[in-house]
Amino acid sequence: MSDSKWERYGVLGGVVFVVLDLAVAILGGEPPATDAARSDVVRHFADHTAAIEAGLWLFGLGTVALMWWSGSLWRRMVRSEDGAARLAVVSMVGLAVAGALSLASTSVSTATALRIDDVGDSLVVLHAISVILLAASGFGVATHVLAASVLGARTRTLPSWVVGVGLVSAAGFVGSVILDATAHAESAATASIVGFSFWCVWILGVSSCMWRDLRAPAAVGTRVAAA
C-alpha cells in the first residue's frame, strides 16, 4: 500500500477522534465543579458509573485515532516548513502533553468510579484532581492548535476560518485553566466547553484541508494518464 494511502487513512483518524470524544462527553455528562458539594460529586459518580468506566477505553481508542491523524498532520506541516519542522515539533509536543494529562484525568475518574465505595472522604479530592488534570491539558491543546494555525496562516495552507476557529479554541482552553485555578468554576466550565467545541470543529476543518490536498495529486495523475 502506498504511503499516500496510509496518510489518507490517518486523516480519517481525526474524524474518528471527534466522534468518540463527543460520545465520551455526552455519556459521562458534565462533571461537577472542583468546588462542588460532596453530595453532588457522589450523585454524579453514582449516576454515571458505567459511562465513566466506558469512557476510559472509548477515549483511549479516540487517542489512538488522533495519533494516526497527528502523523498525517506532521507530514503536512513539515512540507509547509520546507523540512524545517520547527512549528511541527511544537504542535506535536503540545498534543502529546495534552494527551498524557487527559488520559491521566480519565484514569483517575475511572479508578474512583470502580472503587466508589472505598474512597470515602477522598472522593472530592480525587474528583478535583481529575478535573484539574483535564483543565491543565488545555495548555497542551492550545499550544498544538496555535502552532498549526500560525503555520497554516503564514503559508496559506489553512483557510482563514479554520485559523480563526483554532484561535478561539486555544483561548477557550487557556481561559478554562486560569479560571479553574482561580476558583471560578462556572466560568471555567463555559470556557472549557467553548475550547473543546471549537477544537472539534478545527480538527474537522484541518482534516478536510488535508483530505483535499491528498486527493489533488491523484486527480492530476489521473488526468495526465488519460492524456
C-alpha positions as CSV (number, residue, x, y, z in Angstrom):
1,M,0.0,0.0,0.0
2,S,1.4,3.4,-1.0
3,D,2.4,6.0,1.6
4,S,-0.3,8.4,0.4
5,K,-3.0,5.9,1.2
6,W,-1.7,5.5,4.7
7,E,-1.6,9.2,5.1
8,R,-5.2,9.4,3.8
9,Y,-6.3,6.8,6.4
10,G,-4.5,8.9,9.1
11,V,-6.6,11.9,8.1
12,L,-9.8,9.9,8.9
13,G,-8.4,9.4,12.4
14,G,-9.3,13.0,13.2
15,V,-13.0,12.3,12.4
16,V,-12.9,9.1,14.5
17,F,-11.4,11.0,17.4
18,V,-14.1,13.7,17.3
19,V,-16.9,11.2,17.2
20,L,-15.5,9.1,20.1
21,D,-14.7,12.1,22.2
22,L,-18.1,13.6,21.7
23,A,-19.6,10.2,22.8
24,V,-17.5,10.2,25.9
25,A,-18.6,13.8,26.8
26,I,-22.3,13.0,26.2
27,L,-22.3,9.7,28.1
28,G,-20.3,11.0,31.0
29,G,-22.3,14.2,31.4
30,E,-20.9,17.4,32.7
31,P,-18.7,16.7,35.8
32,P,-19.3,18.7,39.0
33,A,-17.0,21.7,39.5
34,T,-13.9,21.4,41.7
35,D,-15.8,23.3,44.5
36,A,-19.0,21.3,44.2
37,A,-20.5,19.8,47.4
38,R,-19.7,16.2,48.2
39,S,-23.3,15.1,47.7
40,D,-23.2,16.5,44.1
41,V,-19.9,14.6,43.4
42,V,-21.3,11.4,44.9
43,R,-24.5,11.7,42.8
44,H,-22.5,12.3,39.6
45,F,-20.4,9.1,40.1
46,A,-23.5,7.1,41.1
47,D,-25.5,8.2,38.1
48,H,-22.6,7.8,35.5
49,T,-20.6,4.9,36.9
50,A,-20.9,2.8,33.7
51,A,-20.3,5.7,31.4
52,I,-17.2,6.8,33.3
53,E,-15.8,3.3,33.2
54,A,-16.6,3.0,29.4
55,G,-15.1,6.5,28.9
56,L,-11.5,5.3,29.5
57,W,-11.5,2.8,26.7
58,L,-13.5,5.0,24.4
59,F,-11.2,7.9,25.0
60,G,-8.2,5.5,24.6
61,L,-9.4,4.4,21.2
62,G,-10.0,8.0,20.2
63,T,-6.5,8.9,21.3
64,V,-5.1,6.1,19.1
65,A,-7.0,7.5,16.1
66,L,-5.8,11.0,17.0
67,M,-2.2,9.9,17.0
68,W,-2.6,8.4,13.5
69,W,-4.1,11.8,12.5
70,S,-1.3,13.7,14.0
71,G,1.2,11.7,11.9
72,S,-0.5,12.9,8.8
73,L,-0.7,16.5,10.1
74,W,3.0,16.3,10.9
75,R,3.8,15.4,7.3
76,R,1.8,18.3,6.1
77,M,3.3,20.8,8.5
78,V,6.9,19.6,7.6
79,R,6.2,20.1,3.9
80,S,4.8,23.6,4.7
81,E,8.0,24.4,6.5
82,D,10.2,23.0,3.7
83,G,11.5,20.3,6.1
84,A,12.4,22.7,9.0
85,A,9.7,21.1,11.3
86,R,10.1,23.8,14.0
87,L,6.3,24.5,14.4
88,A,5.5,20.9,13.7
89,V,7.6,19.8,16.7
90,V,5.9,22.5,18.9
91,S,2.5,21.3,17.8
92,M,3.1,17.6,18.3
93,V,4.8,18.1,21.7
94,G,1.8,20.2,22.8
95,L,-0.6,17.4,21.6
96,A,1.5,14.8,23.5
97,V,1.4,16.7,26.7
98,A,-2.4,17.2,26.4
99,G,-3.0,13.5,25.6
100,A,-0.9,12.4,28.7
101,L,-2.8,14.7,31.1
102,S,-6.2,13.8,29.6
103,L,-5.5,10.1,29.9
104,A,-4.3,10.6,33.5
105,S,-7.5,12.5,34.3
106,T,-9.7,9.8,32.8
107,S,-7.8,7.1,34.6
108,V,-8.3,8.9,38.0
109,S,-12.1,9.2,37.3
110,T,-12.3,5.6,36.3
111,A,-10.4,4.3,39.3
112,T,-12.7,6.4,41.5
113,A,-15.8,5.0,39.9
114,L,-14.6,1.5,40.2
115,R,-13.8,1.9,44.0
116,I,-16.5,4.4,44.8
117,D,-17.5,2.5,48.0
118,D,-13.9,2.6,49.3
119,V,-12.7,6.1,48.6
120,G,-14.7,7.7,51.4
121,D,-13.8,11.3,52.1
122,S,-11.1,11.2,49.4
123,L,-13.8,11.3,46.7
124,V,-13.9,15.1,46.5
125,V,-10.2,15.3,46.3
126,L,-9.8,12.6,43.7
127,H,-12.5,14.3,41.6
128,A,-10.8,17.7,41.9
129,I,-7.5,16.1,40.8
130,S,-9.3,14.6,37.8
131,V,-10.8,18.0,36.8
132,I,-7.6,19.9,37.3
133,L,-5.6,17.4,35.2
134,L,-8.1,17.7,32.4
135,A,-8.0,21.5,32.6
136,A,-4.2,21.5,32.6
137,S,-4.3,19.6,29.4
138,G,-5.7,22.7,27.8
139,F,-2.3,24.3,27.8
140,G,-1.1,21.4,25.6
141,V,-4.1,21.6,23.2
142,A,-3.7,25.4,23.0
143,T,0.0,25.0,22.1
144,H,-0.8,22.3,19.5
145,V,-3.6,24.3,17.9
146,L,-1.8,27.6,17.9
147,A,1.4,26.2,16.3
148,A,-0.6,24.5,13.5
149,S,-2.8,27.5,12.9
150,V,0.1,30.0,12.8
151,L,1.8,27.9,10.3
152,G,-1.4,27.5,8.3
153,A,-2.0,31.2,8.3
154,R,1.6,32.1,7.4
155,T,1.8,29.6,4.5
156,R,-1.8,30.0,3.5
157,T,-2.3,26.2,3.8
158,L,-5.3,26.7,6.1
159,P,-8.4,28.8,5.3
160,S,-8.8,31.9,7.4
161,W,-12.0,30.5,9.1
162,V,-10.1,27.4,10.3
163,V,-7.3,29.6,11.7
164,G,-10.0,31.7,13.4
165,V,-11.7,28.7,14.9
166,G,-8.3,27.5,16.2
167,L,-7.6,30.8,17.9
168,V,-10.9,30.8,19.7
169,S,-10.4,27.2,20.8
170,A,-6.9,28.0,22.2
171,A,-8.3,31.0,24.0
172,G,-11.1,28.8,25.5
173,F,-8.7,26.2,26.8
174,V,-6.2,28.6,28.3
175,G,-9.1,30.6,29.9
176,S,-10.5,27.4,31.4
177,V,-7.2,26.6,33.1
178,I,-6.9,30.1,34.5
179,L,-10.5,30.2,35.7
180,D,-10.2,26.7,37.3
181,A,-7.0,27.7,39.1
182,T,-8.6,30.8,40.5
183,A,-11.8,29.1,41.7
184,H,-14.2,30.4,39.1
185,A,-15.7,27.0,38.4
186,E,-18.8,28.0,36.4
187,S,-16.9,30.3,34.1
188,A,-14.2,27.7,33.7
189,A,-16.8,25.1,32.6
190,T,-18.1,27.5,30.0
191,A,-14.7,28.3,28.7
192,S,-13.8,24.6,28.5
193,I,-16.9,23.8,26.5
194,V,-16.1,26.6,24.1
195,G,-12.5,25.4,23.7
196,F,-13.5,21.8,23.2
197,S,-16.3,22.5,20.8
198,F,-14.2,24.8,18.6
199,W,-11.3,22.3,18.8
200,C,-13.6,19.6,17.3
201,V,-14.6,21.9,14.5
202,W,-10.9,22.8,14.0
203,I,-9.9,19.2,13.7
204,L,-12.6,18.5,11.1
205,G,-11.7,21.7,9.2
206,V,-8.0,20.7,9.2
207,S,-8.9,17.1,8.2
208,S,-10.9,18.5,5.3
209,C,-8.0,20.5,4.0
210,M,-5.6,17.5,4.4
211,W,-8.0,15.2,2.5
212,R,-8.4,17.8,-0.3
213,D,-4.6,18.1,-0.6
214,L,-4.1,14.4,-0.7
215,R,-6.7,14.0,-3.4
216,A,-5.4,16.8,-5.6
217,P,-2.2,14.9,-6.8
218,A,-4.3,11.8,-7.5
219,A,-6.7,13.8,-9.6
220,V,-3.8,15.4,-11.5
221,G,-2.2,12.0,-12.1
222,T,-5.4,10.6,-13.5
223,R,-5.7,13.5,-16.0
224,V,-2.1,13.0,-17.1
225,A,-2.6,9.3,-17.5
226,A,-5.7,9.9,-19.6
227,A,-3.9,12.3,-21.8
